[in-house]
């Protein structure tokens, strides 16, 4: 769920070396696309995986486990 096709990267089927090579070449040739993917990846990380968000998600899990054992 960290890569969104065409927004912050390319999704390549497993073992499809031709498609992987094509995606790599696209990134090598297109500096603007690399920067765009980087910006989008940073935004996604800040929105979904910040320390605060990760801690909150873990606390909900722990609270649910404690409540189910009471």
C-alpha positions in Angstrom: 0.0 0.0 0.0 3.0 2.3 -0.1 3.2 2.5 -3.8 0.4 4.0 -5.9 0.8 3.2 -9.6 1.8 6.3 -11.5 1.5 8.6 -8.4 4.6 7.7 -6.5 6.1 4.8 -8.3 5.5 1.9 -10.7 4.0 -1.4 -9.7 5.7 -4.2 -11.6 4.5 -7.8 -11.6 6.9 -10.3 -9.9 9.4 -11.9 -12.3 8.5 -9.5 -15.2 12.0 -8.4 -15.9 11.0 -6.6 -19.1 8.4 -4.4 -17.4 10.9 -3.8 -14.5 13.6 -2.7 -17.0 11.0 -0.4 -18.7 10.1 1.2 -15.4 13.7 1.7 -14.5 14.6 3.3 -17.8 11.6 5.6 -17.5 12.9 6.8 -14.1 16.5 7.2 -15.4 15.3 9.3 -18.3 12.8 11.4 -16.5 14.2 13.5 -13.7 10.9 15.4 -13.2 9.0 12.1 -12.7 11.6 11.0 -10.1 11.2 14.2 -8.2 7.4 14.0 -8.4 7.4 10.4 -7.2 9.7 11.5 -4.3 7.5 14.4 -3.3 4.4 12.1 -3.3 6.2 9.4 -1.4 7.2 11.9 1.3 3.6 13.2 1.5 2.3 9.7 1.9 4.8 8.8 4.6 4.0 12.0 6.5 0.2 11.4 6.3 0.1 7.6 7.0 3.3 6.6 8.7 4.3 9.5 11.0 5.5 8.5 14.5 2.3 10.0 16.0 0.0 8.0 13.7 1.9 4.7 14.2 1.9 5.1 18.0 -1.8 5.8 17.9 -2.5 2.7 15.8 -0.5 0.6 18.2 -2.2 2.0 21.2 -5.6 1.1 19.7 -4.4 -2.4 19.2 -3.0 -2.7 22.7 -6.2 -1.2 24.2 -8.3 -3.7 22.3 -6.2 -6.6 23.5 -6.4 -5.4 27.1 -10.2 -4.9 26.9 -10.7 -8.4 25.4 -8.8 -10.0 28.3 -10.7 -8.2 31.1 
